[in-house]
Amino acid sequence: EADFCRYFGSPHAVSFNSATSALHACLAAGKLDEGDEVIVSPYTMCASATAAIMCGATPVFVDIEPDYFCLKVEHVAAAITNRTKAIVAVNIFGQPADLEPLAKLSKQNNLFLIEDNSQAPGARYKGKFTGTIGHMGVFSFNRHKTIQCGEGGIVISNNPELAYRLQLIRNHGEVVQGDLPIEKQQSEHFDIIGFNYRLTELQAAITRPQFARLEQLNNHRVELAEYFTERLKEYSFLLPPKIRNTCSHVYYLYPMIYQKEYLGISRDVFVKAIVAEGIPIANYVQPLYRLPIYRTKLDGKSN
Ligand SMILES: *Cc1c(COP(=O)(O)O)cnc(C)c1O
């Protein structure tokens, strides 16, 4: 936690046993409740949205930017109602969402802005690290991510009250080593439902040396990505990732857009053919609102 505070210039960091539990804890720390709405990208790993359901709140999906695959600010603005409590912006594939206007929007409407930064540790938006622009920024250390300790996660925040509540939620609502005065700790002691969301010391020990090499790990990814982008110029049917102006991309994944009209075969067939050549590419997730759980939850219909 101290390492994260130092590197990101963030006064608080609270470790978790996954980014999923961290996302749930962020919304719970924001006191989200039944009937509240959370605006979230549908084009992400499912935990970005299930966190809202875990609080009894409703995820509200809005369309994304076709170029960068992140929340489109105009659509977010249009989806805000008097029940909206939070925005979960996902810095998908390693690139920042359009965080500055999203932060402005959340300020104007008194909403929490949570950055799901699981895929973008060390990326920058106008020189600022992703994860530091929202009220809370979530990182993952699962075995797919840039930093891996088996399972783990962390939240960084500037806000001492939120950090304090995150600590309580992590640990049964008990035993806090916080910055707040003792009186405050006592008064909230039993006023919150906590879980066992603790990262173990063993996992933290595995995480630390990798975190110390984050820049190196990212630079290597960027180097490979730039090589791909250069070489892919020969193939008009594959569009390489676009990078948002004034931002950096840390390429958790290398997202390409396949244009089937050039080759005349479906994306699925193309992916199968490339995989058969030994190159590990895949379709990314389908939009979350197409999954049965969301159709049931959101429409009241089964499947
Ligand atoms: C991996 C990931 C998560 C979940 O991380 P875990 O640590 O496995 O719980 C959440 N959101 C996004 C965008 C992810 O890529």
Ligand as a Chemical Component Dictionary entry (heavy atoms), coordinates in Angstrom:
data_LIG
# 
_chem_comp.id                   LIG 
_chem_comp.type                 NON-POLYMER 
_chem_comp.pdbx_formal_charge   0 
_chem_comp.three_letter_code    LIG 
# 
loop_
_chem_comp_atom.comp_id 
_chem_comp_atom.atom_id 
_chem_comp_atom.alt_atom_id 
_chem_comp_atom.type_symbol 
_chem_comp_atom.charge 
_chem_comp_atom.model_Cartn_x 
_chem_comp_atom.model_Cartn_y 
_chem_comp_atom.model_Cartn_z 
_chem_comp_atom.pdbx_ordinal 
LIG C1 C1 C 0 -9.431  -8.404  -14.591 1  
LIG C2 C2 C 0 -10.438 -7.350  -14.488 2  
LIG C3 C3 C 0 -11.276 -7.222  -13.373 3  
LIG C4 C4 C 0 -11.322 -8.219  -12.275 4  
LIG O1 O1 O 0 -10.095 -8.474  -11.692 5  
LIG P1 P1 P 0 -9.925  -9.635  -10.609 6  
LIG O2 O2 O 0 -8.714  -9.208  -9.862  7  
LIG O3 O3 O 0 -9.746  -10.889 -11.381 8  
LIG O4 O4 O 0 -11.145 -9.664  -9.755  9  
LIG C5 C5 C 0 -12.156 -6.153  -13.326 10 
LIG N1 N1 N 0 -12.245 -5.269  -14.321 11 
LIG C6 C6 C 0 -11.479 -5.364  -15.420 12 
LIG C7 C7 C 0 -11.603 -4.324  -16.484 13 
LIG C8 C8 C 0 -10.563 -6.415  -15.552 14 
LIG O5 O5 O 0 -9.816  -6.513  -16.656 15 
# 
loop_
_chem_comp_bond.comp_id 
_chem_comp_bond.atom_id_1 
_chem_comp_bond.atom_id_2 
_chem_comp_bond.value_order 
_chem_comp_bond.pdbx_ordinal 
LIG C1 C2 SING 1  
LIG C2 C3 SING 2  
LIG C2 C8 DOUB 3  
LIG C3 C4 SING 4  
LIG C3 C5 DOUB 5  
LIG C4 O1 SING 6  
LIG O1 P1 SING 7  
LIG P1 O2 DOUB 8  
LIG P1 O3 SING 9  
LIG P1 O4 SING 10 
LIG C5 N1 SING 11 
LIG N1 C6 DOUB 12 
LIG C6 C7 SING 13 
LIG C6 C8 SING 14 
LIG C8 O5 SING 15 
# 
